[in-house]
Amino acid sequence: MLRRAVVVAVIWVGVMVAIGIQPASVLGVLALSLVTIPLAILFHEGGHWAAGWALGHRCLKFVVGPLELTRVASGWRARFQDKWRTGAVYAYPSSFEQFRLQMGISAVAGPMGSFVGAVVFLWFGHVAEDPSFAWFWFFAAAWSAVLGVENLRPFQWGGHQSDGYSLLEFLLQRQEGIDAIQRRMLAGSSQVTDLRPRDWPRDLILRLAEAVPDGHLLHHKDRSRQDNLYCAYLHFLDSGDTGKARLYLDRLLAGWRADDPPEHALEAAYFLAFHGGDAAASGKWLETEARNAEPWLRGRAAAAVEQAGGNRDKARELIMESLAALRAVRPCGARQYEMDLLGEMLQRQGAAVKSPA
């Protein structure tokens, strides 16, 4: 970052000297370059955010330099990061219709935001009467232009890729690659938007779950096949098709390993108890998984096991605790899905559940 700031500063000093604006000092020029970087990043990431907002995306995290804004149940939480990132916007779609187009627009919006910022900063520098302010705004304009041009160029470094690279990826990638990107966003979308598992595209779910291995030996840490089956289970369970949900759950459990996410074993405990009435098998799955998980998920699984074993009072207590935990989080599709599952368990006991406020 510092090396790039020096290069931009040297070039920009040459430009400004050529048009007759003299710098106060070399150190001052470098300081201005560094100080105006966050402004340029703000416009760049603001472009991504604005495009996402227009497309109905829900922003979960917004990062500019050391400042990180994260969406929490009560609103937004701000903190300063130990390690700087240039900038980032983490957002999830509320619909997967025309997914390639949505992602393409979102990718190109960052550089467009940078170019808008460059024009705005140039205007501020042009009308500034104080030379120091003029230098400040002109440097902000230079950085915005650099960010815009750099991110249109398709390249990767480390774990980061430019907006130009992302744009080409979304436009040119095969359907299997686009499906994998969508699958990684399904759960996040349901946690920050009104999208429920039953609202996930049926054709996508079936392609993921029924994908035929390409014959290559997969790395032992690649659990994407399990993730695909888990998404199919959730989708059909929320759709009310318990037969197909059981089919995909059985396939999921057939390849289960102890290092799989805890949700897999807990869902097995819930389903086998509540929909299968098998207290013994479901209890084993519940005992198998001792790792941390969302309290309402563990509570639902434990309540189902207690209910299958005839312990109705204990089951009801666990259900009510899970409902209380859910009411404390921000409304979203995943929350309503969990509320409905818990409500169904209460109804089986002859009770009714109130809708959340």
C-alpha positions in Angstrom: 0.0 0.0 0.0 2.8 2.4 0.9 4.7 1.7 -2.3 1.6 2.3 -4.4 1.0 5.6 -2.5 4.5 6.7 -3.2 4.1 5.9 -7.0 0.7 7.7 -7.2 2.1 10.7 -5.2 5.1 11.1 -7.5 3.0 10.9 -10.7 0.4 13.3 -9.3 3.0 15.8 -8.2 4.4 15.8 -11.7 0.9 16.4 -13.1 0.1 19.3 -10.7 3.5 20.9 -11.2 2.9 20.8 -14.9 -0.3 22.7 -14.6 1.2 25.3 -12.3 0.2 24.1 -8.8 3.3 23.9 -6.5 3.4 21.4 -3.6 4.3 22.5 -0.1 6.7 19.6 0.5 7.4 16.1 -0.5 6.4 14.7 2.9 3.2 16.7 2.8 2.4 15.2 -0.6 2.9 11.7 0.7 0.8 12.4 3.8 -2.0 13.7 1.6 -1.8 10.6 -0.5 -2.2 8.3 2.5 -4.9 10.3 4.2 -7.1 10.4 1.1 -7.0 6.7 0.4 -9.9 5.9 2.8 -12.1 8.5 0.9 -11.3 6.8 -2.4 -12.1 3.4 -0.9 -15.4 4.7 0.5 -16.6 5.7 -2.9 -15.5 2.4 -4.4 -17.2 0.2 -1.8 -20.1 2.6 -1.8 -20.6 1.7 -5.5 -20.8 -2.0 -4.6 -23.3 -1.2 -1.8 -25.5 1.1 -3.9 -25.7 -1.6 -6.7 -26.6 -4.2 -4.1 -29.2 -2.1 -2.5 -30.8 -1.4 -5.9 -30.8 -5.2 -6.6 -32.4 -6.0 -3.2 -29.2 -7.4 -1.6 -28.8 -7.2 2.1 -25.5 -5.9 3.4 -24.0 -7.8 6.3 -20.6 -6.1 6.6 -19.0 -3.0 5.2 -15.2 -2.5 5.5 -13.2 0.7 4.7 -9.5 0.5 5.7 -9.4 -0.3 9.5 -13.1 0.4 10.1 -15.5 -2.5 10.0 -19.3 -2.1 10.3 -21.2 -5.3 11.0 -24.9 -5.8 11.0 -26.1 -7.3 14.4 -29.5 -7.9 15.9 -29.7 -4.4 17.4 -28.5 -2.5 14.3 -24.8 -1.9 13.3 -21.6 -2.5 15.3 -18.5 -0.6 14.5 -14.9 -1.8 15.3 -11.4 -1.2 14.2 -9.6 -4.2 12.7 -6.2 -5.3 13.8 -5.2 -5.9 10.2 -6.2 -3.4 7.5 -8.1 -4.5 4.4 -8.4 -2.1 1.5 -12.2 -2.4 1.6 -15.0 -4.9 1.2 -18.8 -5.2 1.1 -20.4 -8.5 2.2 -23.9 -8.7 0.8 -26.4 -11.4 0.1 -29.1 -11.5 -2.6 -32.8 -11.7 -1.7 -33.5 -13.5 -5.0 -31.4 -15.7 -7.2 -33.2 -14.8 -10.4 -30.7 -13.8 -13.1 -27.9 -14.4 -10.7 -25.1 -13.9 -13.2 -26.5 -10.5 -14.2 -26.9 -9.5 -10.5 -23.3 -10.4 -9.7 -22.0 -8.8 -12.8 -23.7 -5.5 -12.0 -22.5 -5.6 -8.5 -18.9 -6.3 -9.6 -18.7 -3.4 -12.1 -20.4 -1.0 -9.7 -17.2 -0.6 -7.6 -15.1 0.8 -10.3 -18.0 3.0 -11.4 -18.3 4.3 -7.9 -14.5 5.1 -8.0 -14.9 7.1 -11.2 -17.9 9.0 -9.8 -15.7 9.8 -6.7 -12.9 11.0 -9.0 -15.2 13.5 -10.7 -16.6 14.7 -7.4 -13.2 15.2 -5.8 -11.9 17.0 -8.9 -14.7 19.4 -8.7 -14.1 20.1 -5.0 -10.4 20.6 -5.8 -11.3 23.0 -8.7 -13.5 25.2 -6.5 -11.2 25.1 -3.4 -9.7 28.5 -2.7 -7.1 27.3 -0.2 -4.2 25.5 -2.0 -3.9 22.9 0.8 -7.6 21.9 0.3 -7.0 21.8 -3.4 -4.1 19.4 -3.0 -6.2 17.2 -0.7 -9.2 16.9 -3.1 -6.9 16.4 -6.1 -5.2 13.5 -4.3 -8.5 12.0 -3.5 -9.4 12.2 -7.1 -6.2 10.6 -8.2 -6.7 7.7 -5.8 -10.3 7.2 -6.9 -9.2 7.0 -10.5 -6.4 4.5 -9.7 -8.8 2.3 -7.7 -11.3 2.3 -10.6 -8.7 1.5 -13.3 -6.9 -1.1 -11.2 -10.1 -3.0 -10.3 -11.3 -3.1 -13.8 -8.1 -5.0 -14.7 -8.7 -8.8 -14.2 -6.1 -10.2 -11.8 -5.7 -12.2 -8.5 -3.3 -11.9 -5.7 -3.4 -14.0 -2.5 -7.0 -14.7 -1.7 -8.2 -11.5 -3.3 -9.5 -10.9 -6.9 -10.2 -7.7 -8.7 -13.7 -6.6 -9.7 -12.7 -7.1 -13.4 -11.7 -10.7 -12.6 -15.0 -11.3 -10.7 -16.9 -9.8 -13.7 -15.3 -12.2 -16.1 -15.8 -15.1 -13.8 -19.6 -14.4 -13.5 -19.9 -13.9 -17.3 -17.8 -16.8 -18.5 -17.9 -19.5 -15.8 -19.7 -22.7 -16.5 -23.0 -23.5 -14.9 -21.3 -25.8 -12.3 -19.1 -23.0 -11.1 -22.1 -20.5 -10.8 -24.1 -23.2 -8.9 -21.2 -23.5 -6.4 -21.1 -19.8 -5.9 -24.9 -19.7 -5.3 -24.7 -22.6 -2.9 -22.2 -20.7 -0.7 -24.7 -17.8 -0.5 -27.9 -19.7 0.2 -27.6 -19.9 4.0 -26.3 -16.4 4.3 -29.2 -15.0 2.2 -31.7 -16.7 4.5 -30.0 -15.3 7.5 -30.2 -11.6 6.4 -33.2 -11.5 4.1 -36.8 -12.9 4.0 -35.7 -15.8 1.8 -36.5 -19.1 3.4 -34.9 -22.5 2.5 -38.2 -23.4 0.6 -37.6 -20.2 -1.5 -34.2 -21.3 -2.8 -34.4 -22.1 -6.5 -35.6 -25.7 -6.9 -33.7 -26.3 -10.1 -30.5 -25.2 -8.4 -31.1 -27.4 -5.4 -31.7 -30.4 -7.6 -28.6 -29.7 -9.8 -26.4 -29.5 -6.6 -27.8 -32.6 -4.9 -27.8 -34.8 -8.0 -24.5 -33.6 -9.5 -22.5 -36.6 -10.8 -18.9 -36.7 -9.7 -16.5 -35.9 -12.6 -14.4 -38.9 -11.8 -11.5 -37.0 -10.3 -10.3 -37.9 -6.8 -11.6 -35.2 -4.5 -9.5 -33.9 -1.6 -10.5 -35.4 1.7 -11.3 -31.9 3.0 -13.7 -31.1 0.2 -17.2 -31.5 1.8 -19.1 -29.7 -0.9 -21.1 -32.8 -1.7 -22.3 -33.0 1.9 -23.1 -29.3 1.9 -25.2 -29.8 -1.3 -27.2 -32.6 0.3 -27.7 -30.6 3.5 -29.2 -27.7 1.4 -31.5 -30.1 -0.4 -32.7 -31.5 3.0 -33.4 -28.0 4.3 -35.2 -27.0 1.1 -37.6 -30.0 1.0 -38.2 -30.0 4.8 -39.2 -26.3 4.7 -41.4 -27.1 1.6 -43.3 -29.7 3.6 -42.0 -32.7 1.5 -40.7 -34.8 4.4 -40.3 -37.8 2.1 -37.7 -36.1 -0.1 -36.1 -34.4 3.0 -35.6 -37.9 4.5 -34.1 -39.1 1.2 -31.4 -36.4 1.2 -30.8 -36.7 4.9 -30.1 -40.4 4.6 -27.6 -39.7 1.8 -26.1 -36.9 3.9 -25.7 -39.2 6.9 -24.3 -42.0 4.8 -21.2 -39.9 4.2 -21.1 -38.2 7.6 -17.8 -37.6 9.4 -17.1 -36.3 12.8 -15.6 -33.1 11.4 -18.7 -32.2 9.4 -20.7 -29.1 10.6 -22.6 -29.8 13.9 -25.9 -28.9 12.1 -25.8 -32.2 10.2 -25.9 -34.4 13.3 -28.4 -32.2 15.1 -30.7 -32.2 12.2 -30.5 -36.0 12.1 -31.5 -36.1 15.8 -34.4 -33.8 15.2 -35.8 -35.5 12.1 -35.4 -39.1 13.2 -37.2 -38.2 16.5 -39.9 -35.9 15.3 -40.7 -37.4 11.9 -39.5 -40.9 12.5 -40.4 -41.4 16.2 -37.0 -43.1 16.8 -35.9 -42.0 20.2 -33.0 -44.3 20.4 -31.3 -43.5 17.0 -32.0 -39.7 17.4 -30.6 -39.8 20.9 -27.4 -41.2 19.6 -27.0 -38.5 17.0 -27.7 -35.8 19.7 -25.0 -37.4 22.0 -22.6 -37.6 19.1 -22.6 -33.8 18.6 -21.2 -31.8 21.5 -19.8 -28.8 19.6 -21.3 -25.3 19.7 -24.3 -24.6 17.5 -27.2 -22.1 17.4 -29.1 -22.6 20.7 -32.5 -22.9 18.9 -31.1 -25.7 16.7 -29.7 -27.7 19.6 -32.9 -27.0 21.6 -35.1 -28.2 18.7 -33.1 -31.4 18.4 -33.1 -32.0 22.1 -36.8 -31.3 22.4 -37.6 -33.7 19.6 -35.6 -36.4 21.3 -37.4 -35.8 24.6 -40.8 -35.7 22.8 -40.1 -39.0 21.1 -39.2 -40.5 24.4 -42.5 -39.4 26.0 -41.0 -36.6 28.1 -43.5 -33.9 27.0 -42.9 -31.4 29.8 -39.2 -31.4 29.2 -39.7 -31.1 25.4 -42.0 -28.1 25.9 -39.5 -26.4 28.2 -36.8 -26.8 25.5 -39.1 -25.6 22.8 -40.0 -22.4 24.7 -36.3 -21.7 25.5 -35.5 -22.0 21.8 -38.4 -19.7 20.8 -37.2 -17.1 23.3 -33.7 -17.3 21.8 -35.1 -16.8 18.3 -37.2 -13.8 19.3 -34.0 -12.1 20.4 -32.5 -12.1 16.9 -33.3 -10.0 13.9 -36.2 -11.2 11.7 -35.2 -13.1 8.6 -36.2 -16.1 6.6 -34.1 -18.6 8.6 -35.6 -17.3 11.8 -39.1 -17.7 10.6 -38.3 -21.2 9.3 -37.1 -22.2 12.8 -40.1 -20.6 14.4 -42.4 -22.7 12.2 -40.6 -25.9 13.0 -40.8 -25.2 16.7 -44.5 -24.2 16.3 -45.2 -27.5 14.6 -43.7 -29.3 17.6 -45.9 -27.4 20.0 -49.0 -28.1 17.9 -48.3 -31.8 18.2 -48.5 -31.3 21.9 -51.9 -29.6 21.5 -50.5 -26.1 22.1 -50.3 -23.0 20.0 -47.4 -20.8 19.3 -47.7 -17.0 19.0 -46.1 -15.3 15.9 -43.1 -13.2 16.8 -43.5 -9.4 17.0 
